[in-house]
Amino acid sequence: MSVEVRGKRKEIYEMIRKAKTMSLQEIKASTDTNYNTIRSAVIGLTNFGLIERIGRGLYKLKSE
C-alpha cells in the first residue's frame, strides 16, 4: 500500500491487524484514547481501504 499511516491511526491499525477483528469498545478498553478520536481514526483507515466494517462498531483488515 502506498498510504502512510501515522499516529493513532497506525496504533489502531496495528491493534486490528493483530486481533483480526476488533470493536470500537475493545479498542477503547485497550487504550486511553478518547472514543471520538478512535472513531475518527477508524473512519480514516476505512476510507484508505486498509480496514473494513463488518458489523456495527466491528472492524477487520480489508480482504485483498
Gaussian input, Z-matrix of N, CA and C with variables (Angstrom, degrees):
# hf/3-21g

backbone

0 1
 N
 C     1     B1
 C     2     B2     1     A1
 N     3     B3     2     A2     1     D1
 C     4     B4     3     A3     2     D2
 C     5     B5     4     A4     3     D3
 N     6     B6     5     A5     4     D4
 C     7     B7     6     A6     5     D5
 C     8     B8     7     A7     6     D6
 N     9     B9     8     A8     7     D7
 C    10    B10     9     A9     8     D8
 C    11    B11    10    A10     9     D9
 N    12    B12    11    A11    10    D10
 C    13    B13    12    A12    11    D11
 C    14    B14    13    A13    12    D12
 N    15    B15    14    A14    13    D13
 C    16    B16    15    A15    14    D14
 C    17    B17    16    A16    15    D15
 N    18    B18    17    A17    16    D16
 C    19    B19    18    A18    17    D17
 C    20    B20    19    A19    18    D18
 N    21    B21    20    A20    19    D19
 C    22    B22    21    A21    20    D20
 C    23    B23    22    A22    21    D21
 N    24    B24    23    A23    22    D22
 C    25    B25    24    A24    23    D23
 C    26    B26    25    A25    24    D24
 N    27    B27    26    A26    25    D25
 C    28    B28    27    A27    26    D26
 C    29    B29    28    A28    27    D27
 N    30    B30    29    A29    28    D28
 C    31    B31    30    A30    29    D29
 C    32    B32    31    A31    30    D30
 N    33    B33    32    A32    31    D31
 C    34    B34    33    A33    32    D32
 C    35    B35    34    A34    33    D33
 N    36    B36    35    A35    34    D34
 C    37    B37    36    A36    35    D35
 C    38    B38    37    A37    36    D36
 N    39    B39    38    A38    37    D37
 C    40    B40    39    A39    38    D38
 C    41    B41    40    A40    39    D39
 N    42    B42    41    A41    40    D40
 C    43    B43    42    A42    41    D41
 C    44    B44    43    A43    42    D42
 N    45    B45    44    A44    43    D43
 C    46    B46    45    A45    44    D44
 C    47    B47    46    A46    45    D45
 N    48    B48    47    A47    46    D46
 C    49    B49    48    A48    47    D47
 C    50    B50    49    A49    48    D48
 N    51    B51    50    A50    49    D49
 C    52    B52    51    A51    50    D50
 C    53    B53    52    A52    51    D51
 N    54    B54    53    A53    52    D52
 C    55    B55    54    A54    53    D53
 C    56    B56    55    A55    54    D54
 N    57    B57    56    A56    55    D55
 C    58    B58    57    A57    56    D56
 C    59    B59    58    A58    57    D57
 N    60    B60    59    A59    58    D58
 C    61    B61    60    A60    59    D59
 C    62    B62    61    A61    60    D60
 N    63    B63    62    A62    61    D61
 C    64    B64    63    A63    62    D62
 C    65    B65    64    A64    63    D63
 N    66    B66    65    A65    64    D64
 C    67    B67    66    A66    65    D65
 C    68    B68    67    A67    66    D66
 N    69    B69    68    A68    67    D67
 C    70    B70    69    A69    68    D68
 C    71    B71    70    A70    69    D69
 N    72    B72    71    A71    70    D70
 C    73    B73    72    A72    71    D71
 C    74    B74    73    A73    72    D72
 N    75    B75    74    A74    73    D73
 C    76    B76    75    A75    74    D74
 C    77    B77    76    A76    75    D75
 N    78    B78    77    A77    76    D76
 C    79    B79    78    A78    77    D77
 C    80    B80    79    A79    78    D78
 N    81    B81    80    A80    79    D79
 C    82    B82    81    A81    80    D80
 C    83    B83    82    A82    81    D81
 N    84    B84    83    A83    82    D82
 C    85    B85    84    A84    83    D83
 C    86    B86    85    A85    84    D84
 N    87    B87    86    A86    85    D85
 C    88    B88    87    A87    86    D86
 C    89    B89    88    A88    87    D87
 N    90    B90    89    A89    88    D88
 C    91    B91    90    A90    89    D89
 C    92    B92    91    A91    90    D90
 N    93    B93    92    A92    91    D91
 C    94    B94    93    A93    92    D92
 C    95    B95    94    A94    93    D93
 N    96    B96    95    A95    94    D94
 C    97    B97    96    A96    95    D95
 C    98    B98    97    A97    96    D96
 N    99    B99    98    A98    97    D97
 C   100   B100    99    A99    98    D98
 C   101   B101   100   A100    99    D99
 N   102   B102   101   A101   100   D100
 C   103   B103   102   A102   101   D101
 C   104   B104   103   A103   102   D102
 N   105   B105   104   A104   103   D103
 C   106   B106   105   A105   104   D104
 C   107   B107   106   A106   105   D105
 N   108   B108   107   A107   106   D106
 C   109   B109   108   A108   107   D107
 C   110   B110   109   A109   108   D108
 N   111   B111   110   A110   109   D109
 C   112   B112   111   A111   110   D110
 C   113   B113   112   A112   111   D111
 N   114   B114   113   A113   112   D112
 C   115   B115   114   A114   113   D113
 C   116   B116   115   A115   114   D114
 N   117   B117   116   A116   115   D115
 C   118   B118   117   A117   116   D116
 C   119   B119   118   A118   117   D117
 N   120   B120   119   A119   118   D118
 C   121   B121   120   A120   119   D119
 C   122   B122   121   A121   120   D120
 N   123   B123   122   A122   121   D121
 C   124   B124   123   A123   122   D122
 C   125   B125   124   A124   123   D123
 N   126   B126   125   A125   124   D124
 C   127   B127   126   A126   125   D125
 C   128   B128   127   A127   126   D126
 N   129   B129   128   A128   127   D127
 C   130   B130   129   A129   128   D128
 C   131   B131   130   A130   129   D129
 N   132   B132   131   A131   130   D130
 C   133   B133   132   A132   131   D131
 C   134   B134   133   A133   132   D132
 N   135   B135   134   A134   133   D133
 C   136   B136   135   A135   134   D134
 C   137   B137   136   A136   135   D135
 N   138   B138   137   A137   136   D136
 C   139   B139   138   A138   137   D137
 C   140   B140   139   A139   138   D138
 N   141   B141   140   A140   139   D139
 C   142   B142   141   A141   140   D140
 C   143   B143   142   A142   141   D141
 N   144   B144   143   A143   142   D142
 C   145   B145   144   A144   143   D143
 C   146   B146   145   A145   144   D144
 N   147   B147   146   A146   145   D145
 C   148   B148   147   A147   146   D146
 C   149   B149   148   A148   147   D147
 N   150   B150   149   A149   148   D148
 C   151   B151   150   A150   149   D149
 C   152   B152   151   A151   150   D150
 N   153   B153   152   A152   151   D151
 C   154   B154   153   A153   152   D152
 C   155   B155   154   A154   153   D153
 N   156   B156   155   A155   154   D154
 C   157   B157   156   A156   155   D155
 C   158   B158   157   A157   156   D156
 N   159   B159   158   A158   157   D157
 C   160   B160   159   A159   158   D158
 C   161   B161   160   A160   159   D159
 N   162   B162   161   A161   160   D160
 C   163   B163   162   A162   161   D161
 C   164   B164   163   A163   162   D162
 N   165   B165   164   A164   163   D163
 C   166   B166   165   A165   164   D164
 C   167   B167   166   A166   165   D165
 N   168   B168   167   A167   166   D166
 C   169   B169   168   A168   167   D167
 C   170   B170   169   A169   168   D168
 N   171   B171   170   A170   169   D169
 C   172   B172   171   A171   170   D170
 C   173   B173   172   A172   171   D171
 N   174   B174   173   A173   172   D172
 C   175   B175   174   A174   173   D173
 C   176   B176   175   A175   174   D174
 N   177   B177   176   A176   175   D175
 C   178   B178   177   A177   176   D176
 C   179   B179   178   A178   177   D177
 N   180   B180   179   A179   178   D178
 C   181   B181   180   A180   179   D179
 C   182   B182   181   A181   180   D180
 N   183   B183   182   A182   181   D181
 C   184   B184   183   A183   182   D182
 C   185   B185   184   A184   183   D183
 N   186   B186   185   A185   184   D184
 C   187   B187   186   A186   185   D185
 C   188   B188   187   A187   186   D186
 N   189   B189   188   A188   187   D187
 C   190   B190   189   A189   188   D188
 C   191   B191   190   A190   189   D189

   B1=1.4456
   B2=1.5232
   B3=1.3025
   B4=1.4590
   B5=1.5291
   B6=1.3220
   B7=1.4572
   B8=1.5207
   B9=1.3254
   B10=1.4637
   B11=1.5218
   B12=1.3201
   B13=1.4556
   B14=1.5213
   B15=1.3339
   B16=1.4697
   B17=1.5093
   B18=1.3215
   B19=1.4586
   B20=1.5110
   B21=1.3288
   B22=1.4695
   B23=1.5181
   B24=1.3338
   B25=1.4617
   B26=1.5194
   B27=1.3340
   B28=1.4671
   B29=1.5219
   B30=1.3155
   B31=1.4672
   B32=1.5320
   B33=1.3232
   B34=1.4593
   B35=1.5217
   B36=1.3240
   B37=1.4688
   B38=1.5262
   B39=1.3245
   B40=1.4627
   B41=1.5286
   B42=1.3241
   B43=1.4696
   B44=1.5268
   B45=1.3262
   B46=1.4614
   B47=1.5248
   B48=1.3277
   B49=1.4649
   B50=1.5321
   B51=1.3193
   B52=1.4649
   B53=1.5260
   B54=1.3256
   B55=1.4663
   B56=1.5281
   B57=1.3174
   B58=1.4723
   B59=1.5292
   B60=1.3135
   B61=1.4704
   B62=1.5237
   B63=1.3343
   B64=1.4537
   B65=1.5244
   B66=1.3188
   B67=1.4612
   B68=1.5344
   B69=1.3155
   B70=1.4596
   B71=1.5232
   B72=1.3206
   B73=1.4651
   B74=1.5302
   B75=1.3305
   B76=1.4706
   B77=1.5233
   B78=1.3250
   B79=1.4662
   B80=1.5246
   B81=1.3362
   B82=1.4691
   B83=1.5264
   B84=1.3158
   B85=1.4632
   B86=1.5317
   B87=1.3251
   B88=1.4678
   B89=1.5243
   B90=1.3272
   B91=1.4620
   B92=1.5216
   B93=1.3123
   B94=1.4628
   B95=1.5274
   B96=1.3290
   B97=1.4570
   B98=1.5302
   B99=1.3144
   B100=1.4552
   B101=1.5321
   B102=1.3337
   B103=1.4641
   B104=1.5300
   B105=1.3198
   B106=1.4704
   B107=1.5197
   B108=1.3180
   B109=1.4636
   B110=1.5242
   B111=1.3211
   B112=1.4657
   B113=1.5205
   B114=1.3151
   B115=1.4668
   B116=1.5228
   B117=1.3209
   B118=1.4627
   B119=1.5280
   B120=1.3184
   B121=1.4689
   B122=1.5275
   B123=1.3251
   B124=1.4616
   B125=1.5363
   B126=1.3086
   B127=1.4666
   B128=1.5279
   B129=1.3332
   B130=1.4643
   B131=1.5160
   B132=1.3214
   B133=1.4655
   B134=1.5240
   B135=1.3227
   B136=1.4656
   B137=1.5287
   B138=1.3227
   B139=1.4698
   B140=1.5232
   B141=1.3354
   B142=1.4661
   B143=1.5233
   B144=1.3356
   B145=1.4569
   B146=1.5181
   B147=1.3242
   B148=1.4652
   B149=1.5259
   B150=1.3290
   B151=1.4601
   B152=1.5150
   B153=1.3420
   B154=1.4601
   B155=1.5190
   B156=1.3111
   B157=1.4654
   B158=1.5207
   B159=1.3347
   B160=1.4621
   B161=1.5243
   B162=1.3051
   B163=1.4566
   B164=1.5113
   B165=1.3043
   B166=1.4583
   B167=1.5294
   B168=1.3255
   B169=1.4508
   B170=1.5124
   B171=1.3434
   B172=1.4601
   B173=1.5217
   B174=1.3235
   B175=1.4549
   B176=1.5237
   B177=1.3450
   B178=1.4589
   B179=1.5243
   B180=1.3415
   B181=1.4500
   B182=1.5219
   B183=1.3145
   B184=1.4634
   B185=1.5173
   B186=1.3174
   B187=1.4586
   B188=1.5201
   B189=1.3005
   B190=1.4810
   B191=1.4992
   A1=109.42
   A2=115.45
   A3=119.71
   A4=111.63
   A5=117.38
   A6=121.76
   A7=109.01
   A8=116.20
   A9=120.74
   A10=108.61
   A11=115.69
   A12=121.71
   A13=108.11
   A14=116.11
   A15=121.35
   A16=111.79
   A17=115.09
   A18=122.59
   A19=114.19
   A20=115.26
   A21=121.68
   A22=111.27
   A23=117.50
   A24=119.90
   A25=110.57
   A26=115.76
   A27=119.61
   A28=110.29
   A29=117.10
   A30=122.06
   A31=110.41
   A32=116.84
   A33=121.65
   A34=110.76
   A35=117.51
   A36=121.19
   A37=110.76
   A38=116.75
   A39=121.05
   A40=111.00
   A41=117.55
   A42=121.20
   A43=110.70
   A44=116.88
   A45=121.19
   A46=110.04
   A47=116.94
   A48=121.41
   A49=110.74
   A50=116.71
   A51=121.33
   A52=112.14
   A53=117.21
   A54=121.48
   A55=113.20
   A56=117.96
   A57=124.58
   A58=112.13
   A59=118.67
   A60=121.81
   A61=107.76
   A62=114.89
   A63=118.78
   A64=109.17
   A65=115.53
   A66=120.34
   A67=109.17
   A68=115.18
   A69=119.88
   A70=110.25
   A71=117.20
   A72=120.97
   A73=111.33
   A74=117.68
   A75=120.95
   A76=110.45
   A77=116.43
   A78=120.26
   A79=109.34
   A80=116.32
   A81=121.04
   A82=110.98
   A83=117.33
   A84=121.65
   A85=111.90
   A86=117.01
   A87=121.61
   A88=113.45
   A89=117.36
   A90=120.76
   A91=109.57
   A92=115.75
   A93=120.34
   A94=110.16
   A95=114.88
   A96=122.16
   A97=111.22
   A98=115.68
   A99=123.76
   A100=109.94
   A101=116.88
   A102=122.13
   A103=111.83
   A104=118.19
   A105=121.00
   A106=111.75
   A107=118.04
   A108=121.85
   A109=109.92
   A110=116.49
   A111=121.00
   A112=109.81
   A113=116.34
   A114=121.18
   A115=111.61
   A116=115.89
   A117=121.32
   A118=110.86
   A119=116.82
   A120=121.10
   A121=110.65
   A122=116.62
   A123=121.16
   A124=110.54
   A125=117.24
   A126=120.68
   A127=109.98
   A128=116.90
   A129=120.53
   A130=112.03
   A131=117.64
   A132=121.36
   A133=111.31
   A134=116.37
   A135=120.73
   A136=109.99
   A137=116.71
   A138=120.95
   A139=111.82
   A140=117.81
   A141=121.98
   A142=111.47
   A143=117.41
   A144=121.20
   A145=113.66
   A146=117.56
   A147=120.91
   A148=112.58
   A149=116.68
   A150=121.33
   A151=107.96
   A152=115.53
   A153=119.63
   A154=109.88
   A155=114.39
   A156=121.13
   A157=107.96
   A158=116.10
   A159=119.47
   A160=111.80
   A161=116.62
   A162=122.35
   A163=108.45
   A164=116.12
   A165=119.76
   A166=110.11
   A167=116.05
   A168=121.60
   A169=114.55
   A170=118.19
   A171=123.16
   A172=109.79
   A173=116.13
   A174=121.50
   A175=111.00
   A176=115.03
   A177=121.69
   A178=107.97
   A179=115.60
   A180=119.49
   A181=109.08
   A182=115.58
   A183=121.08
   A184=109.62
   A185=116.98
   A186=121.69
   A187=108.79
   A188=115.38
   A189=119.69
   A190=110.91
   D1=142.68
   D2=179.83
   D3=-94.36
   D4=1.10
   D5=-179.77
   D6=-82.63
   D7=129.06
   D8=177.20
   D9=-96.82
   D10=123.03
   D11=-177.97
   D12=-107.87
   D13=129.59
   D14=-176.70
   D15=-128.77
   D16=165.04
   D17=170.67
   D18=59.65
   D19=-135.16
   D20=-177.56
   D21=-61.51
   D22=-37.28
   D23=178.89
   D24=-59.42
   D25=-42.88
   D26=-179.92
   D27=-65.08
   D28=-43.86
   D29=179.49
   D30=-59.47
   D31=-45.90
   D32=-178.98
   D33=-69.52
   D34=-39.98
   D35=177.15
   D36=-59.02
   D37=-44.98
   D38=179.91
   D39=-63.90
   D40=-38.54
   D41=177.82
   D42=-62.45
   D43=-45.27
   D44=-179.77
   D45=-67.31
   D46=-39.19
   D47=179.85
   D48=-60.45
   D49=-43.80
   D50=-178.88
   D51=-71.70
   D52=-37.26
   D53=-175.80
   D54=-86.32
   D55=-11.31
   D56=-175.36
   D57=73.85
   D58=-56.45
   D59=172.23
   D60=-133.06
   D61=148.16
   D62=-177.20
   D63=-155.95
   D64=143.31
   D65=178.00
   D66=-96.35
   D67=163.35
   D68=177.35
   D69=-61.27
   D70=-37.38
   D71=179.78
   D72=-66.94
   D73=-36.70
   D74=176.91
   D75=-66.61
   D76=-39.58
   D77=177.31
   D78=-63.44
   D79=-45.18
   D80=179.69
   D81=-59.80
   D82=-41.22
   D83=-179.76
   D84=-68.05
   D85=-26.61
   D86=-177.45
   D87=-88.64
   D88=-12.78
   D89=-177.47
   D90=-131.75
   D91=170.63
   D92=174.50
   D93=-103.45
   D94=29.89
   D95=-175.61
   D96=-90.84
   D97=141.96
   D98=176.36
   D99=-58.90
   D100=140.21
   D101=-178.37
   D102=-57.14
   D103=-42.86
   D104=-179.87
   D105=-64.73
   D106=-34.07
   D107=176.41
   D108=-66.50
   D109=-41.89
   D110=177.80
   D111=-62.35
   D112=-47.08
   D113=179.76
   D114=-58.79
   D115=-44.56
   D116=179.05
   D117=-62.05
   D118=-43.55
   D119=-179.77
   D120=-64.46
   D121=-42.29
   D122=-179.66
   D123=-65.80
   D124=-40.81
   D125=176.76
   D126=-61.69
   D127=-43.58
   D128=177.71
   D129=-61.46
   D130=-43.99
   D131=178.80
   D132=-64.53
   D133=-35.79
   D134=176.86
   D135=-66.92
   D136=-44.02
   D137=179.21
   D138=-64.45
   D139=-33.20
   D140=176.88
   D141=-73.39
   D142=-13.89
   D143=-179.78
   D144=84.06
   D145=18.22
   D146=-178.48
   D147=-88.91
   D148=-31.73
   D149=177.65
   D150=-131.52
   D151=166.87
   D152=177.25
   D153=-137.01
   D154=150.20
   D155=178.26
   D156=-83.70
   D157=128.46
   D158=-179.58
   D159=-115.53
   D160=-2.06
   D161=178.55
   D162=-175.63
   D163=-179.86
   D164=-179.62
   D165=-66.08
   D166=110.76
   D167=179.63
   D168=71.77
   D169=15.79
   D170=-177.70
   D171=-120.95
   D172=129.87
   D173=-173.97
   D174=-132.61
   D175=154.26
   D176=174.94
   D177=-144.55
   D178=169.41
   D179=176.15
   D180=-63.07
   D181=146.29
   D182=179.89
   D183=-67.38
   D184=133.43
   D185=176.97
   D186=-72.20
   D187=137.16
   D188=-179.60
   D189=-77.73

